[in-house]
Amino acid sequence: MTRPFRFAVNMLSGGTSAEWREKCRRAEALGYDVILVPDHLGMPAPFPSLVAAAEATERPRVGTFVLNAGFWNPTLLAREVASTDQLTGGRLELGLGTGYVRAEHERAGLPFGSPRERVDHLERTVTELTRLLADPEHCPAAAQSPRVPLLLGGNGNRVLRLTARHADIAGFTGTAKDAAGNLRLISPDALQERVAAYQGFAAGRAEPAELNYLVRTVAAGGDRRALARDLLADTPGLTEDEVLAHPALLTGTVKDMAEQLRGHRERYGFTYFTVVEPALEAFAPVIEELRG
């Protein structure tokens, strides 16, 4: 059975208490299912922001997208997760990743480590967090049992295997680091290969995970090819046709973008799409179109 769509917005800026709460209420009114917060220095602290988001709204779930595991000790993280889940009335979704910004680790005085070391730490974090939150003696206790829904994000084989074993939601960004260490979008075909690799690792699961994808650009307009040409400068290595086909880059009219998402659900299995805060308003009519 095909999963229904879910839509989230990843909030990148905070503001005053009143401004934050109004943004969250606006996201709810526009039809978003989940209000998310990233985990970067210079952006709002995730857990207090999510508690405030839940207090300001009634329907949306709230979540991290995604926590940098390198910033967190698993025991302290379990306390934060359980407390936040209780304070949000069991509406929390926990997103975790390895972290990819060396400069942030250096500013925080934390080791960045090699890719292998970062994945090792993510695996330890997931294992220990699952153990702690499942322990009936753990205090505080989370509202959701046996744990809060877990999203793991990444594209490498080790992270995809970890995701297949543990995650309720598999998060794909469709990016890879180039020779200079910058994140670049991979091609739609390369992304499809990564999704197929994940599906192979997850073949033995009793219940399939929900597949999430991060939409980076929502470019509204009538001429999709003209919009794609405008995006080429920011998408090195992709052709115009690949820009048009890429799930990270939605272009065209509301109906065009809705049709693209239906196509991405068919091709990749993505049913849970996240947009970034600048697209909050522009993407909302697409949600309405898809829900009829």
C-alpha atoms as a printed R data frame, in Angstrom:
    type eleno elety resid chain resno      x      y       z
1   ATOM     1    CA   MET     A     1  0.000  0.000   0.000
2   ATOM     2    CA   THR     A     2  1.347  3.443  -0.954
3   ATOM     3    CA   ARG     A     3  1.987  5.669   2.031
4   ATOM     4    CA   PRO     A     4  0.237  9.035   2.119
5   ATOM     5    CA   PHE     A     5  2.378 12.115   1.803
6   ATOM     6    CA   ARG     A     6  3.704 13.949   4.843
7   ATOM     7    CA   PHE     A     7  5.255 17.403   4.724
8   ATOM     8    CA   ALA     A     8  7.646 19.154   7.090
9   ATOM     9    CA   VAL     A     9  9.333 22.535   7.291
10  ATOM    10    CA   ASN     A    10 12.842 22.866   8.715
11  ATOM    11    CA   MET     A    11 12.975 26.164  10.613
12  ATOM    12    CA   LEU     A    12 16.353 27.884  10.263
13  ATOM    13    CA   SER     A    13 15.836 31.039  12.336
14  ATOM    14    CA   GLY     A    14 14.385 31.818  15.725
15  ATOM    15    CA   GLY     A    15 13.499 35.312  16.890
16  ATOM    16    CA   THR     A    16 11.551 36.365  19.923
17  ATOM    17    CA   SER     A    17  9.168 34.006  21.684
18  ATOM    18    CA   ALA     A    18  6.214 35.696  19.984
19  ATOM    19    CA   GLU     A    19  7.844 35.544  16.542
20  ATOM    20    CA   TRP     A    20  8.749 31.878  16.913
21  ATOM    21    CA   ARG     A    21  5.307 30.864  18.077
22  ATOM    22    CA   GLU     A    22  3.637 32.822  15.276
23  ATOM    23    CA   LYS     A    23  5.831 31.088  12.657
24  ATOM    24    CA   CYS     A    24  4.911 27.707  14.073
25  ATOM    25    CA   ARG     A    25  1.200 28.552  14.077
26  ATOM    26    CA   ARG     A    26  1.548 29.713  10.480
27  ATOM    27    CA   ALA     A    27  3.156 26.388   9.504
28  ATOM    28    CA   GLU     A    28  0.259 24.554  11.126
29  ATOM    29    CA   ALA     A    29 -2.306 26.716   9.313
30  ATOM    30    CA   LEU     A    30 -0.570 26.057   5.981
31  ATOM    31    CA   GLY     A    31 -0.952 22.312   6.424
32  ATOM    32    CA   TYR     A    32  2.525 21.162   7.424
33  ATOM    33    CA   ASP     A    33  2.568 17.897   9.347
34  ATOM    34    CA   VAL     A    34  5.892 18.364  11.136
35  ATOM    35    CA   ILE     A    35  7.854 21.375  12.412
36  ATOM    36    CA   LEU     A    36 11.570 20.635  12.426
37  ATOM    37    CA   VAL     A    37 14.679 22.331  13.818
38  ATOM    38    CA   PRO     A    38 18.278 21.660  12.688
39  ATOM    39    CA   ASP     A    39 21.326 21.350  14.943
40  ATOM    40    CA   HIS     A    40 23.874 23.966  13.867
41  ATOM    41    CA   LEU     A    41 25.732 26.609  15.811
42  ATOM    42    CA   GLY     A    42 24.228 29.996  15.101
43  ATOM    43    CA   MET     A    43 20.721 28.548  14.814
44  ATOM    44    CA   PRO     A    44 18.069 28.001  17.510
45  ATOM    45    CA   ALA     A    45 18.743 25.335  20.137
46  ATOM    46    CA   PRO     A    46 16.657 22.341  19.075
47  ATOM    47    CA   PHE     A    47 14.918 21.051  22.182
48  ATOM    48    CA   PRO     A    48 13.596 24.265  23.771
49  ATOM    49    CA   SER     A    49 12.495 25.406  20.311
50  ATOM    50    CA   LEU     A    50 10.505 22.203  19.820
51  ATOM    51    CA   VAL     A    51  8.819 22.496  23.213
52  ATOM    52    CA   ALA     A    52  7.753 26.049  22.346
53  ATOM    53    CA   ALA     A    53  6.560 24.903  18.898
54  ATOM    54    CA   ALA     A    54  4.379 22.214  20.444
55  ATOM    55    CA   GLU     A    55  2.930 24.647  22.982
56  ATOM    56    CA   ALA     A    56  2.007 27.068  20.192
57  ATOM    57    CA   THR     A    57  0.314 24.449  17.995
58  ATOM    58    CA   GLU     A    58 -2.098 21.540  18.283
59  ATOM    59    CA   ARG     A    59 -1.675 19.219  15.307
60  ATOM    60    CA   PRO     A    60  1.907 19.076  13.931
61  ATOM    61    CA   ARG     A    61  4.534 16.752  15.228
62  ATOM    62    CA   VAL     A    62  7.916 18.300  16.052
63  ATOM    63    CA   GLY     A    63 11.401 17.011  15.410
64  ATOM    64    CA   THR     A    64 15.126 17.481  14.933
65  ATOM    65    CA   PHE     A    65 16.479 17.566  11.381
66  ATOM    66    CA   VAL     A    66 18.980 16.369  12.225
67  ATOM    67    CA   LEU     A    67 20.920 16.332  15.449
68  ATOM    68    CA   ASN     A    68 24.691 16.260  15.010
69  ATOM    69    CA   ALA     A    69 25.557 13.118  16.972
70  ATOM    70    CA   GLY     A    70 29.073 14.457  17.570
71  ATOM    71    CA   PHE     A    71 27.628 17.222  19.758
72  ATOM    72    CA   TRP     A    72 25.895 14.780  22.078
73  ATOM    73    CA   ASN     A    73 26.687 12.299  24.826
74  ATOM    74    CA   PRO     A    74 24.111  9.472  24.526
75  ATOM    75    CA   THR     A    75 23.184  9.498  28.221
76  ATOM    76    CA   LEU     A    76 22.582 13.252  28.267
77  ATOM    77    CA   LEU     A    77 20.772 13.042  24.938
78  ATOM    78    CA   ALA     A    78 18.402 10.399  26.344
79  ATOM    79    CA   ARG     A    79 17.450 12.834  29.114
80  ATOM    80    CA   GLU     A    80 16.779 15.611  26.584
81  ATOM    81    CA   VAL     A    81 14.769 13.356  24.282
82  ATOM    82    CA   ALA     A    82 12.614 11.885  27.036
83  ATOM    83    CA   SER     A    83 11.928 15.263  28.625
84  ATOM    84    CA   THR     A    84 11.075 16.863  25.282
85  ATOM    85    CA   ASP     A    85  8.796 13.984  24.331
86  ATOM    86    CA   GLN     A    86  6.915 14.407  27.618
87  ATOM    87    CA   LEU     A    87  6.673 18.184  27.301
88  ATOM    88    CA   THR     A    88  5.411 17.954  23.701
89  ATOM    89    CA   GLY     A    89  2.754 15.387  24.542
90  ATOM    90    CA   GLY     A    90  4.423 12.537  22.648
91  ATOM    91    CA   ARG     A    91  4.777 14.512  19.411
92  ATOM    92    CA   LEU     A    92  8.562 14.262  19.065
93  ATOM    93    CA   GLU     A    93 10.426 12.708  16.127
94  ATOM    94    CA   LEU     A    94 14.180 12.380  16.600
95  ATOM    95    CA   GLY     A    95 16.454 12.890  13.607
96  ATOM    96    CA   LEU     A    96 20.127 11.962  13.963
97  ATOM    97    CA   GLY     A    97 23.127 12.215  11.651
98  ATOM    98    CA   THR     A    98 26.910 12.069  11.816
99  ATOM    99    CA   GLY     A    99 27.491 15.811  11.390
100 ATOM   100    CA   TYR     A   100 29.475 17.229   8.486
101 ATOM   101    CA   VAL     A   101 30.675 20.748   9.402
102 ATOM   102    CA   ARG     A   102 34.224 20.627  10.764
103 ATOM   103    CA   ALA     A   103 34.214 24.328  11.696
104 ATOM   104    CA   GLU     A   104 31.321 23.830  14.107
105 ATOM   105    CA   HIS     A   105 33.143 21.070  15.955
106 ATOM   106    CA   GLU     A   106 36.221 23.256  16.210
107 ATOM   107    CA   ARG     A   107 34.184 26.183  17.598
108 ATOM   108    CA   ALA     A   108 32.635 23.848  20.170
109 ATOM   109    CA   GLY     A   109 36.022 22.345  21.111
110 ATOM   110    CA   LEU     A   110 34.886 18.891  20.024
111 ATOM   111    CA   PRO     A   111 36.785 16.398  17.865
112 ATOM   112    CA   PHE     A   112 35.541 16.142  14.283
113 ATOM   113    CA   GLY     A   113 37.187 12.811  13.546
114 ATOM   114    CA   SER     A   114 37.317 10.774  10.380
115 ATOM   115    CA   PRO     A   115 34.181  9.650   8.516
116 ATOM   116    CA   ARG     A   116 34.605  6.203  10.066
117 ATOM   117    CA   GLU     A   117 34.869  7.674  13.570
118 ATOM   118    CA   ARG     A   118 31.771  9.818  13.055
119 ATOM   119    CA   VAL     A   119 29.724  6.832  11.890
120 ATOM   120    CA   ASP     A   120 31.065  4.782  14.821
121 ATOM   121    CA   HIS     A   121 29.855  7.471  17.214
122 ATOM   122    CA   LEU     A   122 26.466  7.644  15.509
123 ATOM   123    CA   GLU     A   123 26.084  3.882  15.862
124 ATOM   124    CA   ARG     A   124 27.033  3.999  19.550
125 ATOM   125    CA   THR     A   125 24.586  6.838  20.081
126 ATOM   126    CA   VAL     A   126 21.698  5.019  18.417
127 ATOM   127    CA   THR     A   127 22.406  1.783  20.293
128 ATOM   128    CA   GLU     A   128 22.752  3.421  23.690
129 ATOM   129    CA   LEU     A   129 19.824  5.770  23.201
130 ATOM   130    CA   THR     A   130 17.566  2.864  22.226
131 ATOM   131    CA   ARG     A   131 18.685  0.909  25.292
132 ATOM   132    CA   LEU     A   132 18.181  3.797  27.685
133 ATOM   133    CA   LEU     A   133 14.763  4.860  26.403
134 ATOM   134    CA   ALA     A   134 13.501  1.251  26.439
135 ATOM   135    CA   ASP     A   135 14.573  0.827  30.075
136 ATOM   136    CA   PRO     A   136 11.444  1.017  32.284
137 ATOM   137    CA   GLU     A   137 13.655  2.425  35.049
138 ATOM   138    CA   HIS     A   138 14.952  5.313  32.949
139 ATOM   139    CA   CYS     A   139 14.020  8.670  34.404
140 ATOM   140    CA   PRO     A   140 12.639 10.779  32.864
141 ATOM   141    CA   ALA     A   141 10.518  8.445  30.759
142 ATOM   142    CA   ALA     A   142  9.509  9.358  27.226
143 ATOM   143    CA   ALA     A   143  5.810  9.662  26.437
144 ATOM   144    CA   GLN     A   144  6.086  7.362  23.394
145 ATOM   145    CA   SER     A   145  6.890  3.689  23.796
146 ATOM   146    CA   PRO     A   146  9.121  1.832  23.154
147 ATOM   147    CA   ARG     A   147 10.855  5.006  21.933
148 ATOM   148    CA   VAL     A   148 10.280  8.143  19.906
149 ATOM   149    CA   PRO     A   149 10.264  7.639  16.097
150 ATOM   150    CA   LEU     A   150 13.852  7.741  14.820
151 ATOM   151    CA   LEU     A   151 15.032  9.266  11.541
152 ATOM   152    CA   LEU     A   152 18.587  8.585  10.427
153 ATOM   153    CA   GLY     A   153 20.051 10.623   7.609
154 ATOM   154    CA   GLY     A   154 22.933  9.804   5.294
155 ATOM   155    CA   ASN     A   155 24.018  8.327   1.969
156 ATOM   156    CA   GLY     A   156 27.047  6.135   2.700
157 ATOM   157    CA   ASN     A   157 26.677  2.373   2.957
158 ATOM   158    CA   ARG     A   158 27.491  2.161   6.669
159 ATOM   159    CA   VAL     A   159 24.875  4.775   7.561
160 ATOM   160    CA   LEU     A   160 22.338  3.176   5.224
161 ATOM   161    CA   ARG     A   161 22.907 -0.195   6.915
162 ATOM   162    CA   LEU     A   162 22.474  1.446  10.318
163 ATOM   163    CA   THR     A   163 19.314  3.142   9.070
164 ATOM   164    CA   ALA     A   164 17.963 -0.153   7.761
165 ATOM   165    CA   ARG     A   165 18.512 -1.791  11.161
166 ATOM   166    CA   HIS     A   166 17.228  0.921  13.457
167 ATOM   167    CA   ALA     A   167 15.333  3.798  11.860
168 ATOM   168    CA   ASP     A   168 11.603  4.322  11.491
169 ATOM   169    CA   ILE     A   169 12.341  7.000   8.882
170 ATOM   170    CA   ALA     A   170 15.185  6.918   6.348
171 ATOM   171    CA   GLY     A   171 16.329 10.422   5.465
172 ATOM   172    CA   PHE     A   172 18.000 11.121   2.113
173 ATOM   173    CA   THR     A   173 19.667 14.395   1.108
174 ATOM   174    CA   GLY     A   174 21.126 13.280  -2.214
175 ATOM   175    CA   THR     A   175 24.436 15.016  -1.585
176 ATOM   176    CA   ALA     A   176 28.105 14.078  -1.523
177 ATOM   177    CA   LYS     A   177 31.275 16.011  -0.716
178 ATOM   178    CA   ASP     A   178 33.404 17.127  -3.632
179 ATOM   179    CA   ALA     A   179 37.225 17.300  -3.654
180 ATOM   180    CA   ALA     A   180 37.099 20.656  -1.852
181 ATOM   181    CA   GLY     A   181 34.880 19.291   0.907
182 ATOM   182    CA   ASN     A   182 31.728 21.086  -0.273
183 ATOM   183    CA   LEU     A   183 28.374 19.334  -0.379
184 ATOM   184    CA   ARG     A   184 27.045 18.906  -3.913
185 ATOM   185    CA   LEU     A   185 23.854 17.323  -5.208
186 ATOM   186    CA   ILE     A   186 24.369 13.935  -6.795
187 ATOM   187    CA   SER     A   187 22.493 13.102  -9.986
188 ATOM   188    CA   PRO     A   188 18.979 11.617  -9.923
189 ATOM   189    CA   ASP     A   189 20.393  8.296 -11.180
190 ATOM   190    CA   ALA     A   190 23.036  8.272  -8.429
191 ATOM   191    CA   LEU     A   191 20.337  9.042  -5.874
192 ATOM   192    CA   GLN     A   192 18.240  6.168  -7.174
193 ATOM   193    CA   GLU     A   193 21.243  3.874  -6.722
194 ATOM   194    CA   ARG     A   194 21.577  5.014  -3.083
195 ATOM   195    CA   VAL     A   195 17.896  4.358  -2.432
196 ATOM   196    CA   ALA     A   196 18.228  0.918  -4.051
197 ATOM   197    CA   ALA     A   197 21.243  0.196  -1.824
198 ATOM   198    CA   TYR     A   198 19.211  1.122   1.242
199 ATOM   199    CA   GLN     A   199 16.316 -1.074   0.100
200 ATOM   200    CA   GLY     A   200 18.727 -3.970  -0.261
201 ATOM   201    CA   PHE     A   201 20.015 -3.483   3.293
202 ATOM   202    CA   ALA     A   202 16.428 -3.185   4.567
203 ATOM   203    CA   ALA     A   203 15.093 -6.253   2.771
204 ATOM   204    CA   GLY     A   204 14.645 -8.227   5.991
205 ATOM   205    CA   ARG     A   205 12.678 -5.596   7.899
206 ATOM   206    CA   ALA     A   206  9.306 -6.570   9.312
207 ATOM   207    CA   GLU     A   207  7.916 -3.097   8.590
208 ATOM   208    CA   PRO     A   208  9.264 -0.804   5.870
209 ATOM   209    CA   ALA     A   209 10.581  2.578   6.934
210 ATOM   210    CA   GLU     A   210  9.111  5.854   5.757
211 ATOM   211    CA   LEU     A   211 11.431  7.535   3.223
212 ATOM   212    CA   ASN     A   212 12.151 11.229   3.697
213 ATOM   213    CA   TYR     A   213 13.730 13.648   1.243
214 ATOM   214    CA   LEU     A   214 15.013 17.197   1.761
215 ATOM   215    CA   VAL     A   215 13.806 19.673  -0.870
216 ATOM   216    CA   ARG     A   216 16.375 22.461  -1.133
217 ATOM   217    CA   THR     A   217 14.706 24.759  -3.661
218 ATOM   218    CA   VAL     A   218 11.100 25.617  -4.498
219 ATOM   219    CA   ALA     A   219 11.187 27.787  -7.637
220 ATOM   220    CA   ALA     A   220  7.700 28.828  -8.706
221 ATOM   221    CA   GLY     A   221  6.996 29.958 -12.251
222 ATOM   222    CA   GLY     A   222  5.555 28.933 -15.588
223 ATOM   223    CA   ASP     A   223  8.685 27.989 -17.559
224 ATOM   224    CA   ARG     A   224 10.396 25.020 -15.917
225 ATOM   225    CA   ARG     A   225 13.324 24.963 -18.362
226 ATOM   226    CA   ALA     A   226 14.068 28.635 -17.762
227 ATOM   227    CA   LEU     A   227 13.958 28.021 -14.005
228 ATOM   228    CA   ALA     A   228 16.253 25.001 -14.402
229 ATOM   229    CA   ARG     A   229 18.775 27.070 -16.359
230 ATOM   230    CA   ASP     A   230 18.757 29.635 -13.550
231 ATOM   231    CA   LEU     A   231 19.577 26.861 -11.064
232 ATOM   232    CA   LEU     A   232 22.523 25.436 -13.031
233 ATOM   233    CA   ALA     A   233 25.030 27.838 -11.463
234 ATOM   234    CA   ASP     A   234 24.171 26.484  -8.004
235 ATOM   235    CA   THR     A   235 24.131 22.824  -9.044
236 ATOM   236    CA   PRO     A   236 27.586 22.081 -10.473
237 ATOM   237    CA   GLY     A   237 27.852 18.737 -12.213
238 ATOM   238    CA   LEU     A   238 24.164 18.481 -13.085
239 ATOM   239    CA   THR     A   239 22.689 18.921 -16.543
240 ATOM   240    CA   GLU     A   240 19.555 20.915 -17.258
241 ATOM   241    CA   ASP     A   241 17.552 17.698 -17.590
242 ATOM   242    CA   GLU     A   242 18.944 16.420 -14.283
243 ATOM   243    CA   VAL     A   243 17.922 19.660 -12.560
244 ATOM   244    CA   LEU     A   244 14.408 19.204 -13.948
245 ATOM   245    CA   ALA     A   245 14.288 15.610 -12.689
246 ATOM   246    CA   HIS     A   246 15.898 16.171  -9.275
247 ATOM   247    CA   PRO     A   247 13.704 15.793  -6.163
248 ATOM   248    CA   ALA     A   248 15.751 18.441  -4.341
249 ATOM   249    CA   LEU     A   249 14.695 21.071  -6.890
250 ATOM   250    CA   LEU     A   250 11.003 21.698  -7.417
251 ATOM   251    CA   THR     A   251 10.130 24.021 -10.293
252 ATOM   252    CA   GLY     A   252  7.119 25.306 -12.187
253 ATOM   253    CA   THR     A   253  3.488 25.854 -11.302
254 ATOM   254    CA   VAL     A   254  1.773 24.370  -8.273
255 ATOM   255    CA   LYS     A   255  0.382 21.575 -10.441
256 ATOM   256    CA   ASP     A   256  3.848 20.996 -11.942
257 ATOM   257    CA   MET     A   257  5.413 20.615  -8.511
258 ATOM   258    CA   ALA     A   258  2.628 18.355  -7.267
259 ATOM   259    CA   GLU     A   259  3.151 16.120 -10.281
260 ATOM   260    CA   GLN     A   260  6.907 16.067  -9.638
261 ATOM   261    CA   LEU     A   261  6.320 14.852  -6.082
262 ATOM   262    CA   ARG     A   262  3.991 12.129  -7.302
263 ATOM   263    CA   GLY     A   263  6.728 11.081  -9.716
264 ATOM   264    CA   HIS     A   264  9.365 11.059  -6.970
265 ATOM   265    CA   ARG     A   265  7.104  8.873  -4.823
266 ATOM   266    CA   GLU     A   266  6.808  6.457  -7.747
267 ATOM   267    CA   ARG     A   267 10.521  6.440  -8.670
268 ATOM   268    CA   TYR     A   268 12.212  6.578  -5.275
269 ATOM   269    CA   GLY     A   269  9.513  5.750  -2.736
270 ATOM   270    CA   PHE     A   270  9.762  9.170  -1.039
271 ATOM   271    CA   THR     A   271  6.542 10.073   0.758
272 ATOM   272    CA   TYR     A   272  7.792 12.422   3.487
273 ATOM   273    CA   PHE     A   273  9.192 15.678   2.091
274 ATOM   274    CA   THR     A   274 10.941 18.413   4.052
275 ATOM   275    CA   VAL     A   275 11.314 21.966   2.779
276 ATOM   276    CA   VAL     A   276 13.468 24.674   4.319
277 ATOM   277    CA   GLU     A   277 11.966 27.702   6.013
278 ATOM   278    CA   PRO     A   278 12.370 30.177   3.099
279 ATOM   279    CA   ALA     A   279  9.963 27.972   1.102
280 ATOM   280    CA   LEU     A   280  7.342 27.868   3.870
281 ATOM   281    CA   GLU     A   281  4.780 29.949   1.998
282 ATOM   282    CA   ALA     A   282  5.695 29.012  -1.590
283 ATOM   283    CA   PHE     A   283  5.339 25.287  -0.953
284 ATOM   284    CA   ALA     A   284  2.039 25.461   0.927
285 ATOM   285    CA   PRO     A   285 -0.191 25.501  -2.213
286 ATOM   286    CA   VAL     A   286  1.518 22.266  -3.317
287 ATOM   287    CA   ILE     A   287  0.428 20.624  -0.065
288 ATOM   288    CA   GLU     A   288 -3.131 21.795  -0.710
289 ATOM   289    CA   GLU     A   289 -3.000 20.544  -4.305
290 ATOM   290    CA   LEU     A   290 -1.827 17.074  -3.286
291 ATOM   291    CA   ARG     A   291 -4.468 16.764  -0.601
292 ATOM   292    CA   GLY     A   292 -7.218 17.929  -2.920
